[in-house]
Amino acid sequence: MSRVDTSQQTPRPRGARQQSVETQAQWQAWCRHHRAMCIDSSRRLLKQPLGSLLTMLAIAIALVLPSGLWLTLDSARLVSAELDASATLTAYLEQRVTDAEAGRILQALDAQPDIASTRLITASQGMEEFQQSLGLDDALTHLDSNPLPATVVITPSDPVPEKMRALAGRLGEMSGIEEVRLDLAWVERLRQLTEVGQRVTLALVVLFGLGVLLVVGNTIRLAVENRRKEIEVVTLIGATHAFVRRPFLYSGAWYGLGGGLIALLLLTVGGGWLATPVAALAESYGAHYTLPSLGLAGSTILLSCSTILGWLGAWIAVSRHLAGIKPR
């Protein structure tokens, strides 16, 4: 009985082993075909350098504008963060407040949890700064009294417009403070412009993304028509749509990758060309500003998106035309 059981169980591991070998062979064949189609599609593009370059250039132009706007918005966000950090409130003290009382008010303000720092400007210091800024030293010496009140420059810990308005209203009710002035209109305008820019950029990304799909799809459609007889032959001998589609998908991916590389080159050259005049303009206003660059992360995202768009455009074009190609 033991010999019979052994003879009945021996075919099972052989069948499993054979299935594993067949699966491994299929996987190796699949990888070899992908590698061959990748190399073959690149060679076909190199055989038509002018046409391939024009297609990649059209893709690059469609990618440069949204990428440039994205960089501009990223720069605007940095500027907005710097402006938020420099946003302050100015508390004007009452004229009757003495220097000792102003010191006590300053201590009370420092104890507030939503205030990061304070700076007291006494009436005499304010007058000196006013004289130096306007050059009216001789004229202001004839005044009987100093008309300027003591002021406190307040830096909030969280420079959010809503919280700063609430802080200004609360501080305006404190004893000894006559008025709290807050001017955030320019910050809000900048944020509104940034939001509008984000929506415009998103719309352009979608629009030019469709443009890339159309460019790649039209190019791949022509390639499918040129190889129509070849497709009919391989279909007759049992080739699947996935097998036929594969070389065209690699062609679309090469188009997208090439367009992304050209777009990256154009952005780099354009940024270097504009860097000097932009820096000179910012320096004329007493600021230091440099044009942002894509960097490694941005370049990777740009190349990945361009390659995916090229692959997707090729997939749509080939799938549509394969449905209309029937072997005769």
C-alpha positions as CSV (number, residue, x, y, z in Angstrom):
1,M,0.0,0.0,0.0
2,S,2.8,2.4,0.8
3,R,4.3,1.8,-2.7
4,V,1.0,2.6,-4.4
5,D,0.6,5.8,-2.4
6,T,4.1,6.9,-3.3
7,S,3.5,6.3,-7.0
8,Q,0.2,8.2,-6.9
9,Q,1.8,11.2,-5.1
10,T,4.9,11.6,-7.3
11,P,3.2,13.4,-10.4
12,R,1.9,16.3,-8.2
13,P,5.2,18.0,-7.4
14,R,6.3,17.4,-11.0
15,G,3.2,19.2,-12.3
16,A,3.7,22.1,-9.8
17,R,7.4,22.3,-10.8
18,Q,6.5,22.3,-14.5
19,Q,3.9,25.0,-14.0
20,S,6.5,27.1,-12.2
21,V,9.0,26.7,-15.0
22,E,6.4,27.7,-17.6
23,T,5.4,30.8,-15.6
24,Q,9.1,31.8,-15.3
25,A,9.6,31.2,-19.0
26,Q,6.5,33.4,-19.8
27,W,7.8,36.1,-17.5
28,Q,11.2,36.1,-19.1
29,A,9.6,36.2,-22.6
30,W,7.4,39.1,-21.5
31,C,10.5,41.0,-20.2
32,R,12.5,40.3,-23.4
33,H,9.6,41.6,-25.6
34,H,9.3,44.7,-23.5
35,R,13.0,45.3,-23.7
36,A,13.1,44.7,-27.5
37,M,10.1,47.0,-28.1
38,C,11.7,49.7,-26.0
39,I,14.9,49.6,-28.0
40,D,13.0,49.2,-31.3
41,S,10.8,52.2,-30.7
42,S,13.7,54.4,-29.8
43,R,15.5,53.3,-33.0
44,R,12.4,54.2,-35.0
45,L,12.4,57.7,-33.5
46,L,16.1,58.2,-34.3
47,K,15.5,57.2,-37.9
48,Q,13.2,60.2,-38.2
49,P,15.1,62.8,-36.1
50,L,13.4,65.9,-37.5
51,G,9.8,64.7,-37.1
52,S,10.6,63.3,-33.7
53,L,12.2,66.6,-32.6
54,L,9.3,68.6,-33.8
55,T,6.8,66.4,-31.9
56,M,8.9,66.7,-28.7
57,L,9.2,70.4,-29.2
58,A,5.5,70.8,-29.5
59,I,5.1,68.8,-26.2
60,A,7.8,70.9,-24.6
61,I,6.0,74.2,-25.5
62,A,2.8,72.8,-24.0
63,L,4.6,72.0,-20.8
64,V,6.7,75.2,-20.4
65,L,3.8,77.6,-19.7
66,P,2.1,75.7,-16.8
67,S,5.5,74.9,-15.3
68,G,6.6,78.5,-15.5
69,L,3.3,79.6,-13.8
70,W,3.8,77.0,-11.1
71,L,7.3,78.4,-10.4
72,T,5.8,81.9,-10.3
73,L,3.1,80.8,-7.8
74,D,5.7,79.0,-5.7
75,S,7.7,82.3,-5.6
76,A,4.5,84.2,-4.7
77,R,3.9,81.8,-1.8
78,L,7.4,82.4,-0.5
79,V,6.9,86.2,-0.7
80,S,3.5,85.8,1.0
81,A,5.2,83.9,3.9
82,E,7.8,86.6,4.3
83,L,5.1,89.3,4.3
84,D,3.1,87.3,6.9
85,A,6.2,87.2,9.0
86,S,6.7,90.9,8.8
87,A,3.0,91.7,9.5
88,T,2.7,93.9,12.6
89,L,0.2,96.0,14.6
90,T,0.9,99.5,15.8
91,A,-0.7,100.5,19.1
92,Y,-0.8,104.3,19.7
93,L,-0.8,105.2,23.4
94,E,-2.7,108.1,24.9
95,Q,-1.0,111.4,25.2
96,R,-1.3,111.4,29.0
97,V,0.6,108.1,29.3
98,T,4.0,108.6,31.0
99,D,7.1,106.5,30.3
100,A,6.5,104.5,33.4
101,E,3.0,103.7,32.5
102,A,4.1,102.9,28.9
103,G,6.5,100.3,30.4
104,R,3.7,98.7,32.4
105,I,1.6,98.5,29.3
106,L,4.5,96.9,27.4
107,Q,4.8,94.3,30.2
108,A,1.1,93.6,29.9
109,L,1.4,93.1,26.2
110,D,4.4,90.8,26.5
111,A,2.3,88.6,28.8
112,Q,-0.3,88.0,26.0
113,P,0.1,84.4,24.6
114,D,-0.7,85.5,21.0
115,I,2.0,88.2,20.9
116,A,5.5,87.1,19.9
117,S,7.4,90.4,20.6
118,T,6.9,94.1,21.2
119,R,9.0,97.2,20.7
120,L,8.3,100.5,22.5
121,I,8.9,103.8,20.6
122,T,8.6,106.7,23.0
123,A,7.3,110.1,22.0
124,S,10.9,111.5,21.9
125,Q,12.2,108.6,19.8
126,G,9.3,109.0,17.4
127,M,10.0,112.6,17.0
128,E,13.7,112.0,16.3
129,E,12.9,109.3,13.7
130,F,10.3,111.7,12.1
131,Q,12.8,114.5,11.9
132,Q,15.5,112.3,10.4
133,S,13.1,110.8,7.8
134,L,11.8,114.2,6.7
135,G,14.9,116.4,7.3
136,L,12.9,119.0,9.4
137,D,15.2,119.4,12.3
138,D,15.1,123.2,12.4
139,A,11.4,123.5,11.8
140,L,10.3,121.0,14.5
141,T,12.5,122.5,17.2
142,H,10.2,125.5,17.4
143,L,7.2,123.4,18.5
144,D,6.0,124.0,22.1
145,S,5.3,120.3,22.8
146,N,5.7,116.9,21.1
147,P,2.5,116.1,19.3
148,L,3.5,112.5,18.7
149,P,2.3,109.8,21.1
150,A,4.3,106.8,22.3
151,T,3.7,103.7,20.2
152,V,4.2,100.0,20.6
153,V,5.0,97.9,17.5
154,I,3.5,94.4,18.1
155,T,4.5,91.2,16.2
156,P,1.8,88.5,16.6
157,S,2.8,84.9,17.1
158,D,0.3,83.8,14.4
159,P,0.1,86.4,11.5
160,V,-3.3,85.3,10.2
161,P,-5.6,88.2,9.2
162,E,-8.6,87.0,11.2
163,K,-6.6,86.5,14.4
164,M,-4.8,89.8,14.0
165,R,-8.1,91.6,13.7
166,A,-9.3,89.9,16.8
167,L,-6.1,90.8,18.6
168,A,-6.3,94.5,17.4
169,G,-9.9,94.7,18.7
170,R,-8.9,93.3,22.1
171,L,-5.9,95.5,22.5
172,G,-7.9,98.6,21.5
173,E,-10.0,98.1,24.7
174,M,-6.9,98.2,27.0
175,S,-6.5,101.2,29.3
176,G,-3.8,103.6,28.0
177,I,-4.1,102.5,24.3
178,E,-5.9,105.0,22.2
179,E,-5.8,103.2,18.8
180,V,-4.5,100.0,17.3
181,R,-3.8,100.3,13.6
182,L,-3.7,97.2,11.4
183,D,-3.2,97.4,7.6
184,L,-3.5,93.9,6.0
185,A,-5.1,95.0,2.7
186,W,-2.0,94.4,0.7
187,V,-1.5,90.9,2.2
188,E,-5.1,90.0,1.4
189,R,-4.8,91.2,-2.1
190,L,-1.6,89.2,-2.6
191,R,-3.4,86.1,-1.3
192,Q,-6.3,86.7,-3.6
193,L,-4.0,87.1,-6.5
194,T,-2.3,83.8,-5.5
195,E,-5.6,82.0,-5.4
196,V,-6.6,83.3,-8.8
197,G,-3.2,82.3,-10.1
198,Q,-3.6,78.8,-8.7
199,R,-6.9,78.3,-10.5
200,V,-5.6,79.7,-13.8
201,T,-2.6,77.4,-13.5
202,L,-4.8,74.4,-12.8
203,A,-6.9,75.2,-15.9
204,L,-3.8,75.6,-18.0
205,V,-2.4,72.4,-16.8
206,V,-5.6,70.5,-17.8
207,L,-5.7,72.4,-21.1
208,F,-2.1,71.9,-22.1
209,G,-2.2,68.3,-20.8
210,L,-5.0,67.7,-23.3
211,G,-2.8,69.3,-25.9
212,V,0.0,66.9,-25.2
213,L,-2.5,64.0,-25.5
214,L,-3.6,65.3,-28.9
215,V,-0.1,65.8,-30.2
216,V,1.1,62.3,-29.2
217,G,-2.2,60.7,-30.2
218,N,-2.0,62.2,-33.7
219,T,1.6,61.2,-34.1
220,I,0.9,57.6,-33.0
221,R,-2.2,57.5,-35.2
222,L,0.0,58.2,-38.2
223,A,2.5,55.5,-37.1
224,V,-0.3,53.0,-36.7
225,E,-1.6,53.7,-40.3
226,N,2.0,53.4,-41.7
227,R,2.3,49.9,-40.1
228,R,-1.2,48.8,-40.8
229,K,-0.2,45.9,-43.0
230,E,2.3,44.7,-40.4
231,I,-0.4,44.8,-37.7
232,E,-2.8,42.8,-39.8
233,V,-0.2,40.1,-40.4
234,V,0.7,39.7,-36.7
235,T,-3.0,39.7,-35.8
236,L,-3.6,36.9,-38.2
237,I,-1.0,34.7,-36.5
238,G,-2.6,35.3,-33.1
239,A,-1.0,38.4,-31.7
240,T,-3.1,40.1,-29.0
241,H,-3.9,43.8,-28.9
242,A,-1.6,44.2,-25.9
243,F,1.3,42.7,-28.0
244,V,0.5,45.1,-30.9
245,R,0.0,48.1,-28.7
246,R,3.3,47.7,-26.8
247,P,5.7,49.3,-29.3
248,F,3.5,52.3,-29.8
249,L,3.2,52.8,-26.1
250,Y,6.9,52.9,-25.8
251,S,7.0,55.4,-28.7
252,G,4.6,57.6,-26.8
253,A,6.6,57.4,-23.6
254,W,9.8,58.4,-25.5
255,Y,8.0,61.4,-27.1
256,G,6.7,62.5,-23.6
257,L,10.1,62.0,-22.0
258,G,11.9,63.9,-24.8
259,G,9.3,66.7,-24.6
260,G,9.9,66.9,-20.8
261,L,13.6,67.1,-21.2
262,I,13.3,69.9,-23.8
263,A,10.8,71.8,-21.5
264,L,13.3,71.4,-18.6
265,L,16.1,72.8,-20.8
266,L,13.9,75.8,-21.9
267,L,13.0,76.5,-18.3
268,T,16.6,76.4,-17.1
269,V,17.8,78.6,-20.0
270,G,14.9,81.0,-19.6
271,G,15.5,81.3,-15.8
272,G,19.2,82.0,-16.3
273,W,18.4,84.6,-19.0
274,L,15.9,86.4,-16.7
275,A,17.8,86.0,-13.4
276,T,20.1,89.1,-13.8
277,P,17.4,91.7,-14.8
278,V,15.0,90.4,-12.1
279,A,17.7,90.6,-9.4
280,A,18.7,94.1,-10.6
281,L,15.0,95.2,-10.4
282,A,14.6,93.7,-6.9
283,E,17.8,95.4,-5.8
284,S,16.5,98.8,-7.0
285,Y,13.7,98.4,-4.5
286,G,16.1,97.4,-1.7
287,A,15.1,93.7,-1.8
288,H,16.9,90.5,-2.6
289,Y,15.1,88.2,-4.9
290,T,16.2,85.2,-7.0
291,L,14.1,83.3,-9.5
292,P,13.0,79.9,-8.2
293,S,14.1,76.7,-10.0
294,L,12.4,73.3,-10.3
295,G,15.1,71.5,-8.5
296,L,15.4,67.7,-8.3
297,A,11.8,67.1,-7.1
298,G,10.2,69.5,-9.6
299,S,12.3,68.1,-12.5
300,T,11.3,64.5,-11.5
301,I,7.6,65.5,-11.4
302,L,7.8,67.3,-14.8
303,L,9.5,64.3,-16.5
304,S,7.2,61.8,-14.9
305,C,4.1,63.8,-15.9
306,S,5.3,64.3,-19.5
307,T,6.2,60.6,-19.9
308,I,2.8,59.5,-18.5
309,L,1.0,61.9,-20.8
310,G,2.9,60.6,-23.8
311,W,2.1,57.0,-22.8
312,L,-1.6,57.8,-22.2
313,G,-1.9,59.6,-25.5
314,A,-0.4,56.6,-27.3
315,W,-2.6,54.2,-25.5
316,I,-5.8,56.1,-26.4
317,A,-4.7,56.5,-30.1
318,V,-3.7,52.8,-30.5
319,S,-6.7,51.4,-28.8
320,R,-9.0,53.5,-30.9
321,H,-7.4,52.5,-34.2
322,L,-6.9,48.8,-33.3
323,A,-10.6,48.5,-33.0
324,G,-10.9,49.5,-36.7
325,I,-8.2,47.3,-38.0
326,K,-9.4,43.8,-38.9
327,P,-7.2,41.2,-40.7
328,R,-8.4,40.6,-44.3
